[in-house]
Amino acid sequence: MLQDRRTAHLALVVPTQGRSRLFFFLGPAALVSVGYMDPGNWATDLEGGARFGYQLLWVLVVSNIFALLLQTLATRFGAVTGLDLAQACRTSYSKSVARALWILAELAIIACDLAEVLGSAIALNLLFGIPMIWGALLTALDAFLILALQRYGVRMREAIIVVLIFTIAVCLGIELWVVQPKVRDIATGFMPRLDANSLYIAIGILGATVMPHNLYLHSSLVKTREIEPTSAGKKEALRAYFIDTALALNVALLINAAILILSAAVFASRNIPVTDIREAHHLLTPLLGTAAASTLFAVALLAAGQSSTITGTLAGQIILEGFVNLRLPPLLRRMVTRLSALVPVVGTLAFFGEESTLPLLVGSQVILSLQLPFAVVPLMRLTGSSALMGDFMNRPLIKVLAIICAALIITANGALIARVFLEWEHCSMITAFLAVSIVSGAGLLLAWISLVPLRVNSVARCIGASVSSIT
């Protein structure tokens, strides 16, 4: 398999025979999947369930289908070409366009990190009574934890992530066993329906589920396994990666569905609005009649925040090095990203109070959804190029599905933006001008990366250079 200097020293050698071959391919999707169950997901699922009952369950399913398609394309590109998506974007677009995509990707990382900071701070407050501002500041220390974990290699990180995911699943499973929601009521949530009131939360669920930086991350993580540089070897690896992705994302779907169902069964059924994750935590004990429900809720939330911190750090390094070709020490990179997220979190908590956390969490996920097309479109075009992918290029059906997926994401985001503009009653001319300029600039950039021919020869030379460095 093709590798670069960032992953070559971490590569796992796949056994030449036996059933253990599949086992050695499993793991990258587990690291990616934690981004699909981070505190941002908790916020959107809790508010969606409390406000609309089971109505938005179908959005989770559709979002998971989108995620499975896009993450599979990311693994295909990384495994076949030996490049990650960030590297390919840098070489396939002009310098100015690549820099714009890099800035948007960094904004997505900060938005995700913001959710991790808030989620961990909330969990520390619920479990130990630590004030949220201090809890948020304490999360900066996890940079040292990430640095320590990197010394133990890929398998150790994957094992820790699996343990944290298992912790989340067990806690939520016990919660649902206590609640015992009605299957008939749950089934009504799979009937597609959406209105103006639920659009914002639906977009938040989409952004929380299909996260743009996960596409960059997954395309790089597959390079931690050595693959036979033959067509048969690559086909075997791609089949194994698909199984890995399907298993991990379906576990994430079940966890997200469990949070939404829990919220719908406990809060929506009693017409109790949830405006704060801590409020949901405090209400579980009196409503369910056991203090264990609240404790399990907080433990799962803390596990979600810490697990997504690990993958957020990896994604940040991949994006920075891929787009800018700049390698920073992991600790420095982590501290810069975490401080970028801490500023809005601490500022919001200081000026608006701790009750502002849920709107901030949901808003961060909407930002992720708005960033998503700028990762999806390049991925779709690169994997559809026969010059780069050869026999592994997207088949016509996959191309159509990818176009539909991208079109639906862009349309949903456009509808949300249009609604925001229509609801603006009082804003200054300067604010309106800035908003229109930003939206127009983003639209032009999206049109450019969708229509301008890719610099395929530059990408091919980069692939060739990667091959030469290995051989």
N, C-alpha and C positions, 0 to 999 in steps of 0.2 A: 504494500500500500504506500501511496505517496504521503510524505509527512514533511513538515517544516520544523525549524529549530525549536518551536514552542512545545511541540508534542512528541518529538522523536525520542527523547529520553524517558518518556512516560509510557511508551508503547508496550502493550502486552502481546507476547508471541502466542498465536493461536495454535493449539495442538493440531497435529497433522491428521489425526483420526480419532474416532470415538465420539460418543454422545456429548462429551465435554466441549466439543467445538462450539455448539450453540451457547453453552454457558458463558464462554469467554467473550461472546459478542454482546451478551446482555449487560446492561449497566448504564450506558450513556443516556438512555431515555429516562431512567430513574432520576438522574441529576436534573434533567430538563423538566420533568413532571412536577417538581416541587414548586416551580413558578406558577403552576396551574392550581395551586392550593395555598397560596401565600395569604397574608392578612388582607390584601386587597380583594381577593376572592371572598373571604369571610364577610367583608363589608357589603359587597354587592349582593351576595347570597342572602345575608341576614335581612338587609333592607328590602330586597325583592320578595322574600318570603313573608315578611311582616306586613308589607303594604299590599301585595297582590296575591297572597296565598301561594297556591301551586301553579299559578298562571304562567310563570316564566321557566318552568322546567324544560319546556321544549327548546328554549334559547340555549340552555346548557348543552343539550344533546346536539343541536346544530353547530354550536361553537366547538364542541369536541370533534365533530366530523371535519370541520374546517382545520382544526389543529392537527388531526391525524394526517390529513392530506398534505398540509404545509410542512409539518415536521418530517414526513417521509421524503418530500422533495429535498429538504435540507440535508438529510442523511445521504440521499442518492448523490447529490452534488459533491459533498465532502468525500464520500467513499470512492467515487469514480475519478474525480479530478485531483484529489489531494489538496485542494484549496478550500478555505472556509469562505462563507458568503462575504464577509468584510473584505478579505483580500481580493476577491473577484470584483466587488463593486469598485474598489480603488483602481483596478487595472482596466475595467470595462467602460468606465465613464471618465469624463474630463476631470481635471484636478478640482475645479470649482464645484462641480456637481458632487463628486465624491466627498468633498469637505462638508457640503450641505447635508448629505446623507449621514455623515459621521456625527454632526451636531445633533441631528434628530435622533439618532441611535443613543447618543449620550443622554439626551433629555428623557428617553424611555428608561434608561438605566436609573436615572435620578428619581423618576416617578415610581419605579418599582422599589427602589431603596427607601423612598419616603414611606411606602406602605409597610416595609419591613421594620423600619424604625418605630412607626406608630403601633404596629401590632405587638412588637416585643415590649414596648413601653407600657401598653395597656395590660399585657399579660403579667409583667412584673408588678404593676400596680394592684392587680386583682389577687395575685398570689402572696405578695409580701408587703403590700401597702406602700410601696415606694412612689412618691409623687411622680407624675408622668413626665415632667420636664427633666427631673433627675434620671428617670428611667430611659428617656430618649438619649440623654448624654452618655449613660452607661453603655448604650449599644455601640458606641465608638470603639469600645474595648474588644469587640468581636473581631476586629482587624487582626489582633494578635492570635486569636484562635484560628483564623483562616491561614495565617502564616505558618502556624504549627502543623496544621493538617496537611499542607502542601508538601511537607517533608516526608510524608508516609505514602505518597503515590496515589494513583487513581483509584485502586481497589478499596483503600481505606476510606476515601471520601464517599465512594459509592455505598459502602457498607454503613457508614454513619447516616447517610441520607435515607437508606432503606429502613433503618431503625427508627428514625424520626417519622417517616411516613407511616410505619406500622403503629407508632404511638398515636398519631392523629386518628388513624382508622379505628383503633381499639376504643379510644375515648368517644368518638362520635357514634360508633356502633352501640356502645353501652347507653348513650343518650337516647338513641332511637328505640332501643329495647325498652327503656323506661317510658318513653312517650307513646309508643305503639300507634303510629298514625294509620289511618284507614287506607287500604290499598285502592279502594274505589275513588277516594278523593285524590290520591296521588296520580291515578291514571288520567284524570281530567287535565292535568298540567302538560300532557304531551300533545294536546290539540293546539296547533299554532294560532295565536291571537296576540295582537299588539295594538295599543292605542297611544295617544299623545302623552298620557300620564306615565305609562310604563316604558316609553322609548328610551329615556335617559338611563334608567337602570339596566335595560336590555343592552344598551351600548356599553355600559360599564361591565356587564357580565362578559360581553364579547372581548373587550380589551383585557379583562382579567384572565380570560381563558386562553386566547390566542395572543401571546405576548411577543412583540417584535424581536426583542433581544434573544429570545429562545431560539429563533431561527439561526442567528449567527452562532449561538452557543452549540447547538446540535450539529451544525455542519463542521464544527471543529472537533467536538468530542469523539466523533467516529474515527478520527485519526489516531486515537490512543490504542487502536487494535491493528496489528499487522495483517494485511490481507494478501493473498496470493495475487500477483500482478497479471492475472489472466482473466479472460472473460468468465470462465466457470467460477474462479475464485471470487470475483466481484459479485456475480449473481448469488452465490451462496451467502456472502456477507450481507447483501441487500435484503435477502429473505429473512435472515436472522435479525437485522436491524428493524425490519417491519414488525416482526413478532415482538421485539423489545419495545418498540414505540406503542404498538396497540395495547400491550399489557399495561404499560406505565400510564398511558393517557386514560385508559378505562378505569384504572384505580382512582386517578384524579377526578374523573367524572363522578364516580360513586361518592367520593368525599364531598365534592361540591354539592351534589344532589342531596346528600345527608344534611348539610348545613341549611340548605334552602327548605327542605322538608321539615327539619326541626323547627325552624323559624315559623313556617306556615302553620304547623300543628300546634305550636305553643302560643304564638303571639297573634297571628292573623285570625285564628279561630276564636280568640277572645277580644278581637278588635283593639289590641294593644299596639300602638305605634312604637317602633324602636328607632331612636335617634342617636343612640350611643351604644357601642359594643359592650361597654361596662354595664349599661342598663340591662342589656340582654342577659349578661352574666348574673346580675343581682336578682333578676326576676325568675330565673330558672329554679332556684331553691323553693320559694313559696308556691310556685305554680306546679312543680313536679313533686314536691313533698320530700325532697332529699338534698342535703348539702353536697353530696358527691357529684350531682349534676353540674353545679357551678364550678367545682374544682376541676373536674374533667374538661370542662369547656376551656378554662384558663390554661391548663396544661397543654391541650391540643393547640391552642392559639400560640403559645410560646414555642412549641415544636415547629409550627408552621413558619413563624418568623425567623427562627434560627436556621432552618433548613434552606429557606429561600435566600438567606444571606450568603450561604456558601456558593450557590449557583450564580447569584448576582455578581459576586466578585469575579468568578471565572468569566462570565459574559463580558464584564467591563474590560478585563485584560484582553480578551479576544478582539473586541471592537476597537480598542485603542491601537493595538499592535497591527491589526488587519487594515484599518483605514489609514492610519498615519505612519505606520511602520516605526512606531516609537515604543520601546520596551522600558517600562518603569518597574522598579522593585515592587513586588506584590503589596507590601505594607503601605508604601506611599500611594499606590494606585487606590487601595481600599480606603485610606484616610481621606483622599481628595473626594471620592464619590460619596462617602458617608457624611462628610462635612457639607457637601452640596445639598444633601437631603436634610441634614439637621437644621440648617438655617430656616427653611420654611416651616418645619415642624415646630421648633422651639418658638419661632415668631408667632405662629398661629395659636399655640397653647398659651403664650404669654398675653396676647391681646384679646383673643376670643374665648379663652377658657377651655377646659378639658372636654366640654360637651361638643366641641367643634370637630372632634376626631372622625366621626363617621362620614360627614360630608367631604372632609379632606381625603379620606381613604377612597371613597367612591369617585371623587374627582380625579384622583391619580390614575385610576383604572380607565376612565374616559380618555385621559391623555394618551394612555397606551394604545387605545383603539384608534385614536387619530393618527398615531405614528405608524400603525401597522401597514398601511398600503405602501409605504416607502421601503419596507423590507420585502413585502410579498411580491411586488411587481418585478424587481430585479431577480429574485429567486425564480419566479415563473419564467422569465425570459432566458435566464442562464441555463436552466434545466431543459428548456425547449430547444437549445442550440445543438444541432448535429455536429458542428465543428468542435464543440467542447465535450459533449457527452457521448458522441458516437452512437453505438447501438443502444445505449442506455438513455437516450433522449426521451422526453415525454411522448407517449403515444397520443394519438388524436383525442381519445376519450379523456385522458388525464389533462391534456391542454384545455379542453372544453370545461372540465370541472374546475380547473385552476382559474380560468377566466371568470366563470360564474362566481366562484368564491371571492375573488378580488372585486368583482363588480358589486356584489352584495355588501361587502365591507365598506367600499367607497360610498355606495348609495346610503347606507345606514348612517355613516358619518356625515354625509352631506345633509341628510334630513335633520340630524341633530343641530348642525351649524345653522341651517335655515331657521329652525325653530328658535334658537337662541337670538338670532338677529330680529326675528319678528316680535319676540317678547321684550326686547329692549325699548323701554318707554322713555327713560331719562338717562342720557349719556351725552357727554360733551362731544363737540365736533372732532377734537383731537383723538379721543378714545375711539370713536367710530372710524376715523380715518386709519388709525393704527390697526384696528381689527380687520377692516376690509383689505388693507395692504398685506397683512400676514396671511389671510385666507387666500388672496389672489396669488401671492408668491408661492404658497404651498401647492395651489392648483397648477400653476405653471411648471413647478418642479416635477410634480406627478406626471403631467403630460409629457414633459421632456424625457424622463426616465422610461416612459411607456412607449414612446414613438421613435426616439433617436436611435439609430443603429448602434449596437454594442461594438466595442473595440475587441472583437473576437481574437484577432491576431495577438494583441497584447496579452490577453488572458492565456492564450495557447503558449506564448513564450514563457509566461510565468509558470505554467504547468511543466513545460520542458525543463526550465531551470530547477524546479523542485525534483524532477526525476534525476537530473544530472547530479544534484547534491547528495542524493541517496546512493546512487550507483557508483 
